[in-house]
Amino acid sequence: MHQIIDFFQYLLNSEEIIRTGGLVLITLIIFVENGVFFGFFLPGDYLLFLAGVFAGTKVLNVPLLLLLSCIFGAAVLGSLLGYITGYYFGGQIQNRKESLFFKKKYIENTRVAFEKYGKSALIVARFLPVVRTFAPILAGLIHMNFRLFMFYNFVGGAFWVLVLVGGGYYSGERFPWIINYVHWIILFFLSITTFTVVRGYLNARREA
């Protein structure tokens, strides 16, 4: 039991992931977090930003172009897997029993985002934790046009990666002392994540 708890704590520790897992583990986590329905709890936004910071300070010795390419590819392919999952297994996902890794409110929160932003929700969703994971699944579930989905998938993925990884890299390169405040960076992103999830949940309840 302790091994399982330690494993999940490791998955949630972005600094440890970057230091020990390197680019391979970062890429895998972004892939899962962007389209596999049980991956919603994995770090997304702050993992990208910290990966950029660590690359900018050379703690993560990876060229910026390679880092951007791998994370962008993982984000796009992860969302594509989510779309395919929703397209072919959407009914089963909606009807599955709730568990630690799945709540029907996640689907409802994502549906609210689609109703509010339209198809561009796929771009906005990149910056919304939990919604980011379920948006491509819902797009597949409603049989959104594939070419249109891939357009928003590419645009959203590129914007998300460039803003967070690029911003992190710039910060790390220009202000290398920022690496001493990693925990504050994580806390900042976690507070945004918590606010987003709670607000989405309250909006979904209000709509219901």
PyRosetta script that sets phi, psi and omega in degrees:
from pyrosetta import init, pose_from_sequence

init()
pose = pose_from_sequence("MHQIIDFFQYLLNSEEIIRTGGLVLITLIIFVENGVFFGFFLPGDYLLFLAGVFAGTKVLNVPLLLLLSCIFGAAVLGSLLGYITGYYFGGQIQNRKESLFFKKKYIENTRVAFEKYGKSALIVARFLPVVRTFAPILAGLIHMNFRLFMFYNFVGGAFWVLVLVGGGYYSGERFPWIINYVHWIILFFLSITTFTVVRGYLNARREA")
pose.set_psi(1, -43.2)
pose.set_omega(1, 179.7)
pose.set_phi(2, -63.2)
pose.set_psi(2, -33.8)
pose.set_omega(2, 178.9)
pose.set_phi(3, -65.6)
pose.set_psi(3, -38.4)
pose.set_omega(3, 178.8)
pose.set_phi(4, -66.3)
pose.set_psi(4, -44.2)
pose.set_omega(4, 179.3)
pose.set_phi(5, -62.5)
pose.set_psi(5, -44.4)
pose.set_omega(5, 178.6)
pose.set_phi(6, -61.0)
pose.set_psi(6, -37.3)
pose.set_omega(6, -179.7)
pose.set_phi(7, -65.1)
pose.set_psi(7, -44.4)
pose.set_omega(7, -180.0)
pose.set_phi(8, -68.7)
pose.set_psi(8, -35.9)
pose.set_omega(8, 176.5)
pose.set_phi(9, -63.8)
pose.set_psi(9, -37.0)
pose.set_omega(9, 177.5)
pose.set_phi(10, -64.8)
pose.set_psi(10, -43.1)
pose.set_omega(10, -179.3)
pose.set_phi(11, -63.0)
pose.set_psi(11, -28.7)
pose.set_omega(11, -178.3)
pose.set_phi(12, -90.1)
pose.set_psi(12, -5.8)
pose.set_omega(12, -178.7)
pose.set_phi(13, -97.5)
pose.set_psi(13, 94.3)
pose.set_omega(13, -175.3)
pose.set_phi(14, -60.6)
pose.set_psi(14, -40.5)
pose.set_omega(14, -178.8)
pose.set_phi(15, -61.6)
pose.set_psi(15, -43.3)
pose.set_omega(15, -179.4)
pose.set_phi(16, -68.0)
pose.set_psi(16, -38.1)
pose.set_omega(16, 177.9)
pose.set_phi(17, -59.8)
pose.set_psi(17, -46.5)
pose.set_omega(17, -177.0)
pose.set_phi(18, -67.7)
pose.set_psi(18, -42.4)
pose.set_omega(18, -176.8)
pose.set_phi(19, -69.6)
pose.set_psi(19, -40.0)
pose.set_omega(19, -173.8)
pose.set_phi(20, -99.8)
pose.set_psi(20, -34.1)
pose.set_omega(20, -175.8)
pose.set_phi(21, -92.4)
pose.set_psi(21, -24.8)
pose.set_omega(21, 179.0)
pose.set_phi(22, 64.4)
pose.set_psi(22, -158.3)
pose.set_omega(22, -173.5)
pose.set_phi(23, -63.9)
pose.set_psi(23, -36.2)
pose.set_omega(23, -177.6)
pose.set_phi(24, -61.6)
pose.set_psi(24, -48.8)
pose.set_omega(24, -178.3)
pose.set_phi(25, -69.9)
pose.set_psi(25, -37.7)
pose.set_omega(25, 176.7)
pose.set_phi(26, -58.6)
pose.set_psi(26, -47.1)
pose.set_omega(26, -179.3)
pose.set_phi(27, -61.3)
pose.set_psi(27, -44.3)
pose.set_omega(27, -179.1)
pose.set_phi(28, -63.4)
pose.set_psi(28, -43.1)
pose.set_omega(28, -178.4)
pose.set_phi(29, -66.0)
pose.set_psi(29, -41.6)
pose.set_omega(29, 178.8)
pose.set_phi(30, -64.0)
pose.set_psi(30, -39.2)
pose.set_omega(30, 177.3)
pose.set_phi(31, -58.9)
pose.set_psi(31, -49.3)
pose.set_omega(31, -178.0)
pose.set_phi(32, -67.7)
pose.set_psi(32, -43.1)
pose.set_omega(32, -175.6)
pose.set_phi(33, -66.8)
pose.set_psi(33, -21.6)
pose.set_omega(33, -176.4)
pose.set_phi(34, -93.4)
pose.set_psi(34, 2.9)
pose.set_omega(34, 179.6)
pose.set_phi(35, -170.5)
pose.set_psi(35, -8.6)
pose.set_omega(35, 176.9)
pose.set_phi(36, -94.5)
pose.set_psi(36, 121.1)
pose.set_omega(36, -165.2)
pose.set_phi(37, -59.8)
pose.set_psi(37, -26.0)
pose.set_omega(37, 179.4)
pose.set_phi(38, -89.1)
pose.set_psi(38, 4.9)
pose.set_omega(38, -179.0)
pose.set_phi(39, -95.7)
pose.set_psi(39, 8.1)
pose.set_omega(39, -174.6)
pose.set_phi(40, -62.6)
pose.set_psi(40, -25.1)
pose.set_omega(40, -175.3)
pose.set_phi(41, -82.6)
pose.set_psi(41, -9.8)
pose.set_omega(41, -177.0)
pose.set_phi(42, -71.2)
pose.set_psi(42, 152.5)
pose.set_omega(42, 178.8)
pose.set_phi(43, -67.6)
pose.set_psi(43, 135.5)
pose.set_omega(43, 179.8)
pose.set_phi(44, -123.1)
pose.set_psi(44, -75.0)
pose.set_omega(44, -175.3)
pose.set_phi(45, -56.9)
pose.set_psi(45, -52.6)
pose.set_omega(45, -175.0)
pose.set_phi(46, -75.6)
pose.set_psi(46, -21.3)
pose.set_omega(46, 173.1)
pose.set_phi(47, -66.3)
pose.set_psi(47, -41.3)
pose.set_omega(47, 177.7)
pose.set_phi(48, -64.3)
pose.set_psi(48, -47.7)
pose.set_omega(48, -178.0)
pose.set_phi(49, -62.9)
pose.set_psi(49, -44.1)
pose.set_omega(49, -179.2)
pose.set_phi(50, -69.0)
pose.set_psi(50, -34.0)
pose.set_omega(50, 175.3)
pose.set_phi(51, -60.1)
pose.set_psi(51, -41.0)
pose.set_omega(51, 176.6)
pose.set_phi(52, -64.9)
pose.set_psi(52, -43.0)
pose.set_omega(52, 179.1)
pose.set_phi(53, -61.7)
pose.set_psi(53, -46.6)
pose.set_omega(53, -177.8)
pose.set_phi(54, -66.4)
pose.set_psi(54, -34.6)
pose.set_omega(54, 177.3)
pose.set_phi(55, -70.8)
pose.set_psi(55, -38.5)
pose.set_omega(55, 179.9)
pose.set_phi(56, -66.9)
pose.set_psi(56, -30.7)
pose.set_omega(56, 178.4)
pose.set_phi(57, -94.0)
pose.set_psi(57, 1.6)
pose.set_omega(57, 178.1)
pose.set_phi(58, 69.3)
pose.set_psi(58, 11.5)
pose.set_omega(58, 172.2)
pose.set_phi(59, -67.4)
pose.set_psi(59, -39.5)
pose.set_omega(59, 170.2)
pose.set_phi(60, -99.3)
pose.set_psi(60, 104.0)
pose.set_omega(60, -172.4)
pose.set_phi(61, -83.9)
pose.set_psi(61, 72.7)
pose.set_omega(61, -178.4)
pose.set_phi(62, -132.8)
pose.set_psi(62, 132.5)
pose.set_omega(62, 176.3)
pose.set_phi(63, -58.6)
pose.set_psi(63, 143.8)
pose.set_omega(63, -177.1)
pose.set_phi(64, -58.1)
pose.set_psi(64, -43.1)
pose.set_omega(64, -178.2)
pose.set_phi(65, -62.0)
pose.set_psi(65, -40.7)
pose.set_omega(65, 178.5)
pose.set_phi(66, -66.3)
pose.set_psi(66, -41.6)
pose.set_omega(66, 178.9)
pose.set_phi(67, -61.9)
pose.set_psi(67, -47.5)
pose.set_omega(67, 178.8)
pose.set_phi(68, -61.8)
pose.set_psi(68, -43.5)
pose.set_omega(68, -176.7)
pose.set_phi(69, -64.7)
pose.set_psi(69, -45.1)
pose.set_omega(69, -178.3)
pose.set_phi(70, -65.9)
pose.set_psi(70, -44.1)
pose.set_omega(70, -178.6)
pose.set_phi(71, -69.8)
pose.set_psi(71, -39.9)
pose.set_omega(71, 177.0)
pose.set_phi(72, -61.7)
pose.set_psi(72, -46.0)
pose.set_omega(72, 179.0)
pose.set_phi(73, -60.5)
pose.set_psi(73, -42.1)
pose.set_omega(73, 179.2)
pose.set_phi(74, -64.8)
pose.set_psi(74, -40.6)
pose.set_omega(74, 179.9)
pose.set_phi(75, -64.4)
pose.set_psi(75, -45.4)
pose.set_omega(75, -178.3)
pose.set_phi(76, -68.2)
pose.set_psi(76, -46.5)
pose.set_omega(76, -178.9)
pose.set_phi(77, -69.0)
pose.set_psi(77, -34.8)
pose.set_omega(77, 176.3)
pose.set_phi(78, -63.3)
pose.set_psi(78, -44.5)
pose.set_omega(78, 178.0)
pose.set_phi(79, -66.0)
pose.set_psi(79, -36.1)
pose.set_omega(79, 177.3)
pose.set_phi(80, -63.1)
pose.set_psi(80, -41.3)
pose.set_omega(80, 175.9)
pose.set_phi(81, -62.1)
pose.set_psi(81, -39.9)
pose.set_omega(81, 177.5)
pose.set_phi(82, -62.1)
pose.set_psi(82, -42.3)
pose.set_omega(82, 178.9)
pose.set_phi(83, -61.3)
pose.set_psi(83, -46.8)
pose.set_omega(83, -179.8)
pose.set_phi(84, -63.0)
pose.set_psi(84, -41.1)
pose.set_omega(84, 178.0)
pose.set_phi(85, -60.9)
pose.set_psi(85, -46.7)
pose.set_omega(85, 179.5)
pose.set_phi(86, -66.3)
pose.set_psi(86, -37.0)
pose.set_omega(86, -177.4)
pose.set_phi(87, -64.3)
pose.set_psi(87, -43.8)
pose.set_omega(87, -173.9)
pose.set_phi(88, -99.6)
pose.set_psi(88, -24.1)
pose.set_omega(88, -175.6)
pose.set_phi(89, -127.5)
pose.set_psi(89, 17.8)
pose.set_omega(89, -177.1)
pose.set_phi(90, -57.4)
pose.set_psi(90, -42.3)
pose.set_omega(90, -179.8)
pose.set_phi(91, -61.1)
pose.set_psi(91, -43.0)
pose.set_omega(91, 179.5)
pose.set_phi(92, -65.4)
pose.set_psi(92, -37.6)
pose.set_omega(92, 179.1)
pose.set_phi(93, -66.1)
pose.set_psi(93, -43.4)
pose.set_omega(93, -179.2)
pose.set_phi(94, -64.8)
pose.set_psi(94, -33.0)
pose.set_omega(94, -174.9)
pose.set_phi(95, -94.0)
pose.set_psi(95, -3.2)
pose.set_omega(95, -178.4)
pose.set_phi(96, -70.6)
pose.set_psi(96, 154.7)
pose.set_omega(96, -179.8)
pose.set_phi(97, -71.7)
pose.set_psi(97, 149.3)
pose.set_omega(97, 179.0)
pose.set_phi(98, -71.1)
pose.set_psi(98, 147.3)
pose.set_omega(98, -179.7)
pose.set_phi(99, -150.1)
pose.set_psi(99, -173.6)
pose.set_omega(99, 178.8)
pose.set_phi(100, -60.5)
pose.set_psi(100, -33.2)
pose.set_omega(100, -175.1)
pose.set_phi(101, -99.6)
pose.set_psi(101, -0.9)
pose.set_omega(101, 179.8)
pose.set_phi(102, -148.7)
pose.set_psi(102, 126.8)
pose.set_omega(102, 173.7)
pose.set_phi(103, -129.0)
pose.set_psi(103, 138.0)
pose.set_omega(103, -179.6)
pose.set_phi(104, -63.2)
pose.set_psi(104, -22.5)
pose.set_omega(104, 179.1)
pose.set_phi(105, -64.8)
pose.set_psi(105, -24.3)
pose.set_omega(105, 178.5)
pose.set_phi(106, -65.1)
pose.set_psi(106, -41.7)
pose.set_omega(106, 177.2)
pose.set_phi(107, -66.1)
pose.set_psi(107, -41.9)
pose.set_omega(107, -178.5)
pose.set_phi(108, -66.4)
pose.set_psi(108, -41.0)
pose.set_omega(108, 177.2)
pose.set_phi(109, -60.2)
pose.set_psi(109, -40.1)
pose.set_omega(109, 179.5)
pose.set_phi(110, -68.3)
pose.set_psi(110, -39.1)
pose.set_omega(110, 178.6)
pose.set_phi(111, -62.7)
pose.set_psi(111, -39.0)
pose.set_omega(111, 177.6)
pose.set_phi(112, -61.4)
pose.set_psi(112, -41.3)
pose.set_omega(112, 178.8)
pose.set_phi(113, -62.9)
pose.set_psi(113, -39.8)
pose.set_omega(113, 178.5)
pose.set_phi(114, -65.3)
pose.set_psi(114, -40.8)
pose.set_omega(114, 180.0)
pose.set_phi(115, -66.7)
pose.set_psi(115, -32.9)
pose.set_omega(115, -177.2)
pose.set_phi(116, -79.7)
pose.set_psi(116, -42.8)
pose.set_omega(116, -172.7)
pose.set_phi(117, -107.5)
pose.set_psi(117, -6.6)
pose.set_omega(117, -177.6)
pose.set_phi(118, 70.1)
pose.set_psi(118, -152.2)
pose.set_omega(118, -177.8)
pose.set_phi(119, -65.4)
pose.set_psi(119, -25.5)
pose.set_omega(119, 178.3)
pose.set_phi(120, -68.3)
pose.set_psi(120, -5.1)
pose.set_omega(120, 175.8)
pose.set_phi(121, -58.9)
pose.set_psi(121, -26.5)
pose.set_omega(121, 178.5)
pose.set_phi(122, -66.5)
pose.set_psi(122, -26.0)
pose.set_omega(122, 175.8)
pose.set_phi(123, -83.8)
pose.set_psi(123, -48.0)
pose.set_omega(123, 179.8)
pose.set_phi(124, -60.8)
pose.set_psi(124, -38.4)
pose.set_omega(124, -176.3)
pose.set_phi(125, -61.2)
pose.set_psi(125, -25.2)
pose.set_omega(125, 179.5)
pose.set_phi(126, -57.6)
pose.set_psi(126, -27.6)
pose.set_omega(126, -177.4)
pose.set_phi(127, -102.6)
pose.set_psi(127, 10.7)
pose.set_omega(127, -179.6)
pose.set_phi(128, -117.9)
pose.set_psi(128, 106.8)
pose.set_omega(128, 179.0)
pose.set_phi(129, -54.8)
pose.set_psi(129, 149.5)
pose.set_omega(129, -177.1)
pose.set_phi(130, 72.2)
pose.set_psi(130, -55.1)
pose.set_omega(130, 177.5)
pose.set_phi(131, -59.7)
pose.set_psi(131, -36.1)
pose.set_omega(131, 178.7)
pose.set_phi(132, -58.0)
pose.set_psi(132, -37.1)
pose.set_omega(132, -178.6)
pose.set_phi(133, -73.8)
pose.set_psi(133, -39.7)
pose.set_omega(133, -172.2)
pose.set_phi(134, -92.5)
pose.set_psi(134, -14.9)
pose.set_omega(134, -179.2)
pose.set_phi(135, -58.7)
pose.set_psi(135, -49.8)
pose.set_omega(135, 178.7)
pose.set_phi(136, -65.4)
pose.set_psi(136, -31.8)
pose.set_omega(136, 177.5)
pose.set_phi(137, -64.6)
pose.set_psi(137, -44.5)
pose.set_omega(137, 179.1)
pose.set_phi(138, -66.8)
pose.set_psi(138, -37.2)
pose.set_omega(138, 177.8)
pose.set_phi(139, -60.2)
pose.set_psi(139, -40.5)
pose.set_omega(139, 176.8)
pose.set_phi(140, -70.3)
pose.set_psi(140, -37.8)
pose.set_omega(140, -178.8)
pose.set_phi(141, -61.8)
pose.set_psi(141, -38.3)
pose.set_omega(141, 179.7)
pose.set_phi(142, -90.5)
pose.set_psi(142, 8.8)
pose.set_omega(142, 177.4)
pose.set_phi(143, 56.6)
pose.set_psi(143, 46.4)
pose.set_omega(143, 174.9)
pose.set_phi(144, -59.4)
pose.set_psi(144, 142.2)
pose.set_omega(144, 179.0)
pose.set_phi(145, -50.5)
pose.set_psi(145, 129.2)
pose.set_omega(145, -172.7)
pose.set_phi(146, -62.9)
pose.set_psi(146, -45.0)
pose.set_omega(146, -178.7)
pose.set_phi(147, -63.1)
pose.set_psi(147, -39.8)
pose.set_omega(147, 178.3)
pose.set_phi(148, -65.8)
pose.set_psi(148, -41.8)
pose.set_omega(148, 177.8)
pose.set_phi(149, -59.8)
pose.set_psi(149, -45.6)
pose.set_omega(149, -177.4)
pose.set_phi(150, -66.4)
pose.set_psi(150, -32.6)
pose.set_omega(150, 176.7)
pose.set_phi(151, -61.8)
pose.set_psi(151, -51.5)
pose.set_omega(151, -179.8)
pose.set_phi(152, -68.3)
pose.set_psi(152, -31.1)
pose.set_omega(152, 177.2)
pose.set_phi(153, -62.3)
pose.set_psi(153, -47.3)
pose.set_omega(153, 179.4)
pose.set_phi(154, -65.9)
pose.set_psi(154, -47.7)
pose.set_omega(154, -177.4)
pose.set_phi(155, -64.0)
pose.set_psi(155, -48.0)
pose.set_omega(155, 179.8)
pose.set_phi(156, -62.6)
pose.set_psi(156, -43.3)
pose.set_omega(156, 179.6)
pose.set_phi(157, -63.0)
pose.set_psi(157, -43.3)
pose.set_omega(157, -179.4)
pose.set_phi(158, -64.6)
pose.set_psi(158, -44.7)
pose.set_omega(158, -178.7)
pose.set_phi(159, -63.8)
pose.set_psi(159, -45.5)
pose.set_omega(159, -179.1)
pose.set_phi(160, -60.0)
pose.set_psi(160, -49.0)
pose.set_omega(160, -176.9)
pose.set_phi(161, -68.3)
pose.set_psi(161, -44.4)
pose.set_omega(161, -178.4)
pose.set_phi(162, -64.0)
pose.set_psi(162, -42.2)
pose.set_omega(162, -178.2)
pose.set_phi(163, -66.3)
pose.set_psi(163, -50.0)
pose.set_omega(163, -173.2)
pose.set_phi(164, -81.2)
pose.set_psi(164, -49.7)
pose.set_omega(164, 179.5)
pose.set_phi(165, -69.1)
pose.set_psi(165, -45.3)
pose.set_omega(165, 178.6)
pose.set_phi(166, -61.1)
pose.set_psi(166, -42.9)
pose.set_omega(166, 178.4)
pose.set_phi(167, -64.2)
pose.set_psi(167, -40.8)
pose.set_omega(167, 178.1)
pose.set_phi(168, -65.3)
pose.set_psi(168, -41.7)
pose.set_omega(168, -179.5)
pose.set_phi(169, -64.0)
pose.set_psi(169, -44.9)
pose.set_omega(169, 179.2)
pose.set_phi(170, -61.0)
pose.set_psi(170, -44.0)
pose.set_omega(170, -179.4)
pose.set_phi(171, -63.8)
pose.set_psi(171, -43.7)
pose.set_omega(171, -179.0)
pose.set_phi(172, -67.0)
pose.set_psi(172, -36.9)
pose.set_omega(172, -178.8)
pose.set_phi(173, -72.9)
pose.set_psi(173, -41.7)
pose.set_omega(173, -176.8)
pose.set_phi(174, -83.7)
pose.set_psi(174, -32.9)
pose.set_omega(174, -176.6)
pose.set_phi(175, -128.9)
pose.set_psi(175, 71.6)
pose.set_omega(175, -174.7)
pose.set_phi(176, -58.6)
pose.set_psi(176, -22.7)
pose.set_omega(176, 178.8)
pose.set_phi(177, -67.2)
pose.set_psi(177, -12.5)
pose.set_omega(177, -178.1)
pose.set_phi(178, -62.7)
pose.set_psi(178, -22.7)
pose.set_omega(178, -178.6)
pose.set_phi(179, -65.6)
pose.set_psi(179, -18.9)
pose.set_omega(179, 177.4)
pose.set_phi(180, -79.0)
pose.set_psi(180, -5.7)
pose.set_omega(180, -178.2)
pose.set_phi(181, -119.5)
pose.set_psi(181, 30.5)
pose.set_omega(181, -178.2)
pose.set_phi(182, -56.6)
pose.set_psi(182, -43.6)
pose.set_omega(182, -176.9)
pose.set_phi(183, -64.5)
pose.set_psi(183, -32.5)
pose.set_omega(183, 176.7)
pose.set_phi(184, -70.1)
pose.set_psi(184, -35.8)
pose.set_omega(184, 176.9)
pose.set_phi(185, -63.6)
pose.set_psi(185, -45.6)
pose.set_omega(185, 178.7)
pose.set_phi(186, -61.7)
pose.set_psi(186, -43.2)
pose.set_omega(186, 179.8)
pose.set_phi(187, -61.6)
pose.set_psi(187, -39.5)
pose.set_omega(187, 179.1)
pose.set_phi(188, -61.8)
pose.set_psi(188, -48.3)
pose.set_omega(188, -179.5)
pose.set_phi(189, -67.9)
pose.set_psi(189, -36.4)
pose.set_omega(189, 178.6)
pose.set_phi(190, -64.3)
pose.set_psi(190, -37.0)
pose.set_omega(190, 178.8)
pose.set_phi(191, -65.9)
pose.set_psi(191, -38.3)
pose.set_omega(191, 176.4)
pose.set_phi(192, -65.7)
pose.set_psi(192, -42.5)
pose.set_omega(192, 179.2)
pose.set_phi(193, -60.5)
pose.set_psi(193, -46.9)
pose.set_omega(193, -179.0)
pose.set_phi(194, -62.1)
pose.set_psi(194, -44.6)
pose.set_omega(194, 179.3)
pose.set_phi(195, -60.7)
pose.set_psi(195, -43.7)
pose.set_omega(195, -178.7)
pose.set_phi(196, -63.8)
pose.set_psi(196, -45.9)
pose.set_omega(196, -178.4)
pose.set_phi(197, -65.4)
pose.set_psi(197, -45.2)
pose.set_omega(197, -179.2)
pose.set_phi(198, -64.4)
pose.set_psi(198, -43.8)
pose.set_omega(198, -180.0)
pose.set_phi(199, -64.2)
pose.set_psi(199, -40.7)
pose.set_omega(199, 178.0)
pose.set_phi(200, -63.1)
pose.set_psi(200, -40.2)
pose.set_omega(200, 179.4)
pose.set_phi(201, -65.1)
pose.set_psi(201, -43.6)
pose.set_omega(201, 179.6)
pose.set_phi(202, -65.7)
pose.set_psi(202, -38.4)
pose.set_omega(202, 176.9)
pose.set_phi(203, -63.5)
pose.set_psi(203, -41.2)
pose.set_omega(203, 179.8)
pose.set_phi(204, -64.2)
pose.set_psi(204, -40.5)
pose.set_omega(204, 178.7)
pose.set_phi(205, -66.4)
pose.set_psi(205, -38.9)
pose.set_omega(205, 179.6)
pose.set_phi(206, -64.2)
pose.set_psi(206, -42.4)
pose.set_omega(206, 178.2)
pose.set_phi(207, -63.3)
pose.set_psi(207, -38.8)
pose.set_omega(207, 179.0)
pose.set_phi(208, -66.3)
pose.dump_pdb("model.pdb")
